[in-house]
Amino acid sequence: MSAGVEVIINASAGGESSAEDAGALERAFAACGLEARVAQARDGEDLKELARRALGRDARSVVAGGGDGTVNAVASQLVGTHRALGLLPLGTLNHFAKDLHIPLQLEDAARVVCEGHEVSVDVGEVNGQIFINNSGLGLYPLIVRRREKLQERLKSGKWPAFFWAALSVLRRHPFLSVRLSVDGQEIVRKTPFVFIGNNEYEIESLDIGARRRLDAGYLSLYVAHRTGRLGLFWLAVRALCGRLRQAKDFDALCAKEIWVETSRPRRLPVAADGEVTLMTTPLHYRVLPGALRVIVPRTEISDE
């Protein structure tokens, strides 16, 4: 066998099957000629610590097994290094893996780590915290925090809890008053949400939420103007009809650097790849071009 890989999975997400998952991972990599040393993390901080340890070992790559939150935690430790990140999409949505065309079946994803090639992709940063997909203010982090409380209290699944959390937050429908500096251009808005993506998101038609590139070297910014619940509904309709960019009550911009200020410094819940953190404004967003090495299928264009 050639040099091995360090595989880090989130044991808390695996439940009773986590030991079986580790065995399946080892077999999947052995089938394509790699030894996989599998470590199981208990939480987000454990994921980061295991990634730091993996960097100190002689392995060809560090592999994150889980959803976007798991990938974020591992990737945050690899940013700026020459060690490549491998992906095993074991989560619910797997946005980052899908945008990189990583297959969702375990054996196929493991084979990409074995036989794929490395490319450099961008990451976003807000007040020093890395995000690989997106960051949000306003409605979304409030919904996520509410969903987590409902999951814990009701012992329900993620999607039912998300549905009830969204209804609860939308009933109150809070607004943010923000001043945005977008590559030096100032924008003042009262808005239900601010969404900032790592590279540009498709916001119209049935491809909503996908990204065609992760190496364009900029952030995307999406802001609704003062819009009520009915207005948000019509924004969604325009998006599905491919007419969102023509909406007068919606901003869609690209930039390398974004500042988000409030009338006075305050602590806001900020979502980054689905994880919510309280941050003090002003919020400083910037793109880190090509800061992360990722293993992708050989059908993708190599930058080597």
C-alpha positions as CSV (number, residue, x, y, z in Angstrom):
1,M,0.0,0.0,0.0
2,S,1.1,3.6,-0.6
3,A,1.1,6.3,2.0
4,G,-2.0,6.4,4.2
5,V,-4.6,9.0,4.9
6,E,-5.9,10.5,8.1
7,V,-9.7,10.2,8.2
8,I,-11.6,12.3,10.8
9,I,-15.3,11.6,11.3
10,N,-17.9,13.1,13.7
11,A,-18.8,10.2,16.1
12,S,-21.6,12.2,17.7
13,A,-23.4,12.2,14.3
14,G,-22.8,8.5,13.8
15,G,-24.6,7.3,16.9
16,E,-24.3,3.6,17.7
17,S,-23.0,2.8,14.2
18,S,-19.9,5.0,14.4
19,A,-17.6,2.0,15.1
20,E,-19.1,0.2,12.1
21,D,-18.7,3.3,10.0
22,A,-15.0,3.4,10.9
23,G,-14.6,-0.2,9.8
24,A,-16.4,0.6,6.5
25,L,-14.1,3.5,5.9
26,E,-11.0,1.5,6.4
27,R,-12.3,-1.2,4.0
28,A,-13.2,1.4,1.4
29,F,-9.7,2.9,1.4
30,A,-8.0,-0.5,1.5
31,A,-9.9,-1.5,-1.7
32,C,-8.1,1.3,-3.6
33,G,-4.7,0.7,-2.0
34,L,-4.6,3.2,0.9
35,E,-4.3,2.7,4.6
36,A,-6.9,4.8,6.5
37,R,-6.2,5.8,10.1
38,V,-9.7,6.7,11.3
39,A,-10.2,9.0,14.3
40,Q,-13.6,9.8,15.7
41,A,-14.4,13.3,17.1
42,R,-16.9,14.1,19.9
43,D,-17.6,17.7,18.9
44,G,-16.4,20.6,16.8
45,E,-13.4,21.4,19.0
46,D,-12.4,17.8,18.9
47,L,-12.6,17.8,15.1
48,K,-10.2,20.7,15.0
49,E,-7.7,19.2,17.5
50,L,-7.7,15.9,15.5
51,A,-7.0,17.8,12.3
52,R,-4.1,19.7,13.9
53,R,-2.6,16.3,15.0
54,A,-3.1,14.9,11.6
55,L,-1.1,17.7,10.1
56,G,1.9,16.5,12.2
57,R,1.8,13.0,10.7
58,D,3.2,11.7,7.5
59,A,0.0,11.2,5.5
60,R,-0.7,12.2,2.0
61,S,-4.0,13.9,2.9
62,V,-6.5,14.6,5.7
63,V,-10.0,13.4,5.0
64,A,-13.2,14.8,6.6
65,G,-16.1,12.4,6.9
66,G,-19.4,14.1,7.6
67,G,-21.5,17.1,6.7
68,D,-20.6,20.7,5.9
69,G,-20.0,21.5,9.6
70,T,-17.5,18.7,9.9
71,V,-15.8,19.7,6.7
72,N,-15.6,23.3,7.9
73,A,-13.9,22.3,11.2
74,V,-11.3,20.1,9.5
75,A,-10.7,22.5,6.6
76,S,-10.2,25.5,8.9
77,Q,-7.0,23.8,10.2
78,L,-5.7,23.0,6.7
79,V,-6.2,26.5,5.2
80,G,-2.8,28.0,4.2
81,T,-1.0,24.6,4.4
82,H,0.0,22.4,1.5
83,R,-1.9,19.4,2.9
84,A,-4.9,18.4,0.8
85,L,-8.4,17.9,2.1
86,G,-10.3,14.8,1.1
87,L,-14.0,14.6,1.3
88,L,-16.4,11.8,2.4
89,P,-19.9,13.3,2.2
90,L,-21.6,11.6,5.1
91,G,-23.9,14.5,6.1
92,T,-27.4,15.6,5.2
93,L,-26.8,18.3,2.5
94,N,-23.1,18.1,1.6
95,H,-23.1,21.4,-0.3
96,F,-19.3,21.7,-0.5
97,A,-18.8,18.2,-1.8
98,K,-21.6,18.5,-4.3
99,D,-20.2,21.7,-5.7
100,L,-16.8,19.9,-6.2
101,H,-18.6,17.0,-7.9
102,I,-17.6,14.5,-5.2
103,P,-19.7,11.3,-5.5
104,L,-22.1,10.7,-2.5
105,Q,-21.5,7.0,-2.2
106,L,-18.8,6.1,0.3
107,E,-16.8,3.8,-1.9
108,D,-16.8,6.2,-4.8
109,A,-15.8,9.1,-2.6
110,A,-13.0,7.1,-1.1
111,R,-11.8,6.3,-4.6
112,V,-11.6,10.0,-5.5
113,V,-9.3,10.5,-2.5
114,C,-7.2,7.6,-3.8
115,E,-7.1,8.5,-7.4
116,G,-8.2,12.1,-7.8
117,H,-6.0,15.2,-8.1
118,E,-5.5,18.4,-6.1
119,V,-6.9,21.8,-6.8
120,S,-6.8,25.1,-4.9
121,V,-10.1,26.6,-3.9
122,D,-11.1,29.8,-2.1
123,V,-12.5,30.1,1.4
124,G,-14.3,33.0,3.1
125,E,-13.5,34.5,6.4
126,V,-15.5,36.5,8.9
127,N,-13.7,38.1,11.9
128,G,-11.1,35.4,11.6
129,Q,-13.5,32.5,11.3
130,I,-13.3,30.4,8.1
131,F,-16.3,29.3,6.0
132,I,-16.3,27.1,3.0
133,N,-19.9,27.7,1.9
134,N,-21.6,30.7,3.3
135,S,-22.3,33.0,6.2
136,G,-25.6,34.6,7.2
137,L,-27.1,37.3,9.5
138,G,-30.7,37.8,10.4
139,L,-33.3,35.1,9.8
140,Y,-31.1,32.1,9.1
141,P,-28.9,32.0,12.3
142,L,-32.1,32.7,14.4
143,I,-33.8,29.7,12.7
144,V,-30.7,27.5,13.3
145,R,-30.5,28.3,17.0
146,R,-34.2,27.7,17.4
147,R,-33.9,24.4,15.5
148,E,-31.1,23.2,17.7
149,K,-33.2,24.0,20.8
150,L,-36.2,22.1,19.4
151,Q,-34.1,19.1,18.4
152,E,-32.8,18.9,21.9
153,R,-36.1,19.4,23.7
154,L,-38.3,17.4,21.4
155,K,-35.8,14.7,20.3
156,S,-36.9,15.3,16.7
157,G,-35.1,15.1,13.4
158,K,-33.3,18.1,11.8
159,W,-35.9,18.8,9.1
160,P,-39.0,18.7,11.3
161,A,-37.3,20.9,13.8
162,F,-36.1,23.3,11.1
163,F,-39.7,23.6,9.8
164,W,-41.1,24.5,13.2
165,A,-38.2,26.8,13.9
166,A,-38.7,28.7,10.6
167,L,-42.4,29.2,11.4
168,S,-41.6,30.5,14.9
169,V,-38.9,32.9,13.7
170,L,-40.9,34.1,10.7
171,R,-43.9,34.9,12.9
172,R,-41.7,37.5,14.7
173,H,-39.9,38.4,11.4
174,P,-37.1,40.6,12.9
175,F,-35.2,43.1,10.8
176,L,-31.5,44.2,10.9
177,S,-30.4,47.8,10.2
178,V,-27.0,47.5,8.6
179,R,-24.5,49.6,6.8
180,L,-22.5,47.6,4.2
181,S,-19.2,48.5,2.7
182,V,-18.8,46.4,-0.4
183,D,-15.3,46.9,-1.9
184,G,-15.7,50.5,-0.8
185,Q,-19.3,51.0,-2.0
186,E,-21.6,51.9,0.8
187,I,-25.1,50.4,1.1
188,V,-27.6,51.0,3.9
189,R,-30.4,48.6,4.4
190,K,-33.1,47.5,6.8
191,T,-33.3,43.8,6.0
192,P,-34.5,40.4,7.2
193,F,-31.3,38.8,6.1
194,V,-27.7,39.2,4.8
195,F,-26.2,36.2,3.0
196,I,-22.6,36.1,2.0
197,G,-21.2,33.2,0.0
198,N,-17.8,31.9,-0.8
199,N,-17.9,32.5,-4.6
200,E,-21.2,33.1,-6.5
201,Y,-24.3,31.1,-5.8
202,E,-27.0,30.3,-8.4
203,I,-30.0,32.3,-7.1
204,E,-32.4,31.6,-10.0
205,S,-34.1,28.6,-11.6
206,L,-33.9,25.0,-10.3
207,D,-30.1,25.3,-9.7
208,I,-30.6,27.6,-6.7
209,G,-28.0,27.0,-4.1
210,A,-25.3,25.6,-6.4
211,R,-21.9,27.1,-7.3
212,R,-20.3,26.7,-10.7
213,R,-16.9,27.8,-9.4
214,L,-15.0,27.8,-6.1
215,D,-11.9,29.5,-7.4
216,A,-13.1,32.8,-8.8
217,G,-11.5,34.8,-5.9
218,Y,-14.5,36.7,-4.6
219,L,-17.5,36.6,-2.2
220,S,-21.1,37.0,-3.2
221,L,-23.5,39.2,-1.3
222,Y,-27.3,38.9,-1.2
223,V,-29.5,41.3,0.7
224,A,-33.3,41.7,0.7
225,H,-34.6,45.2,1.4
226,R,-37.3,45.8,4.0
227,T,-39.4,42.8,3.1
228,G,-42.3,41.2,5.0
229,R,-43.3,37.6,4.9
230,L,-45.3,38.0,1.7
231,G,-42.4,39.9,0.1
232,L,-40.0,37.0,0.9
233,F,-42.5,34.6,-0.7
234,W,-42.5,36.7,-3.9
235,L,-38.7,36.8,-3.9
236,A,-38.7,33.0,-3.8
237,V,-41.2,33.0,-6.7
238,R,-39.0,35.4,-8.7
239,A,-36.0,33.2,-8.1
240,L,-37.8,30.1,-9.4
241,C,-38.9,32.0,-12.4
242,G,-35.4,33.3,-13.1
243,R,-36.2,36.9,-12.5
244,L,-34.7,37.6,-9.0
245,R,-31.9,39.8,-10.3
246,Q,-34.4,42.2,-11.7
247,A,-36.2,42.6,-8.4
248,K,-35.9,46.2,-7.1
249,D,-36.0,45.0,-3.5
250,F,-33.0,42.7,-3.7
251,D,-29.3,43.3,-3.9
252,A,-26.9,40.7,-5.5
253,L,-23.2,41.8,-5.7
254,C,-19.7,40.3,-5.8
255,A,-16.8,41.6,-3.8
256,K,-13.4,40.7,-2.3
257,E,-14.1,42.4,1.0
258,I,-17.3,43.3,2.9
259,W,-17.8,45.2,6.1
260,V,-21.1,44.9,8.0
261,E,-21.7,47.6,10.6
262,T,-24.6,48.4,12.9
263,S,-25.5,51.8,14.5
264,R,-23.4,50.8,17.5
265,P,-21.2,47.8,18.2
266,R,-23.4,44.9,19.2
267,R,-23.2,41.1,19.4
268,L,-25.1,39.3,16.7
269,P,-25.6,35.6,15.9
270,V,-23.7,34.8,12.8
271,A,-24.0,31.6,10.9
272,A,-21.0,30.1,9.2
273,D,-21.6,26.8,7.4
274,G,-24.6,26.1,9.6
275,E,-22.7,26.8,12.9
276,V,-23.9,29.9,14.8
277,T,-21.5,32.1,16.8
278,L,-22.1,35.4,18.6
279,M,-19.8,38.0,17.0
280,T,-19.3,41.7,17.8
281,T,-19.8,44.2,14.9
282,P,-18.4,45.4,12.7
283,L,-18.1,42.2,10.9
284,H,-15.2,42.0,8.4
285,Y,-15.6,39.5,5.6
286,R,-12.9,38.7,3.1
287,V,-12.0,36.0,0.6
288,L,-8.8,34.0,0.8
289,P,-8.1,33.0,-2.8
290,G,-6.7,29.5,-3.3
291,A,-6.1,29.0,0.4
292,L,-7.4,25.4,0.6
293,R,-6.1,22.4,-1.3
294,V,-8.9,19.8,-2.1
295,I,-8.9,16.4,-3.8
296,V,-11.4,16.3,-6.6
297,P,-12.3,13.8,-9.4
298,R,-9.9,13.6,-12.3
299,T,-12.6,14.8,-14.6
300,E,-12.2,18.2,-13.0
301,I,-9.6,20.6,-14.4
302,S,-6.4,20.5,-12.5
303,D,-4.5,23.6,-11.5
304,E,-1.2,21.7,-11.2
